[in-house]
Amino acid sequence: MKGFNSVQMIGNIGQDIELRNTTGGTAVTTLRLAVNERAKVNGEWSDVTNWFDVVCWGKTAELCAQYQRQQLCCWKLRGRQGCGG
């Protein structure tokens, strides 16, 4: 069966996104996304912030830099070979 790979995270970007290019001319951005949730910690409800490091390439990188004030990001999730988890 064919799968569907899509990720949507709603949160706050931790700092301004800087668009740069590889030596081959491919656009790339790196950003940190903070996603908040309510969770019980030691029996008390608390806000917990999860930080995600995100690297965007090509047209996605250009769009992230252009629309960095928006909080909705949608992209495909790709794992790295050899990463534990």
N, C-alpha and C positions, 0 to 999 in steps of 0.2 A: 504494500500500500504506500502511496506517495504521501509524504508529510508536508506540513506547512510550518515555516519558521518565521515568526514575527514576535517582536518585543515592543511593548509600550511602557515607558516609565514616565511618571509625572512627578516632577520635583523641581528643585532649584539648582541652577548652575552655580558652582562654587566660585568661579572667577570668570573674567572676560575671556572669550575664546580667541585664540590667536591662530589665524590661518597662515600656514607656511606651505612650501612646495618642496618635494624631493628633488634631487639632482636631475631626475628624469622628467620633472615638470608636473608630477601628480600632486594634487592638493591633499593636505592632511591636517587634521586638527586633533588635539587631545583635550578632553574636558573632564571635569569632576562633577558628578551629578549627585545631589543630596536628596534622598527620598525619606520622608518622615512617616512614621507609623506609631500607633498607640499600642503599647505592650505592657503586660504586668511584669514588674521587676520587684523582686522581694515582696510580693503580695500587694504592691501599690501600682496603680496605672500611671504610666509615664510616657512622654514622647521619646522615641528612639529614632536616631538618624542613621541611615545606612548610606555609605558613600560608595559610588561606582566610578571606576576609571574607564572612560570611553575613548576609543580612537576611531575617527571617521576618515574615510578616504574618498577621493574623487569628488563627484557632484554632491554627495552627502556631506562631505567636509565643507564645501562651499556654501551649501544651504544652512548648515549649522552656524557657520560664522555670520551669515547674513541675517538669520532670524534668531540670534542667540538670546533674545529677551523672552521668547516663548518658552513655555515649560514642558511642552509635549514633544517627545522625540520618538521616532519610530524607525527601526532598522532591523536587519537580520542579525541574529546572535550567532557568532562563530567562536567555537572553542579553540584552544591552542593545543596542539599535540604535545603530550607529555606533562600537562598540568594535572595536578591532583585535585581532588574535590569531592 
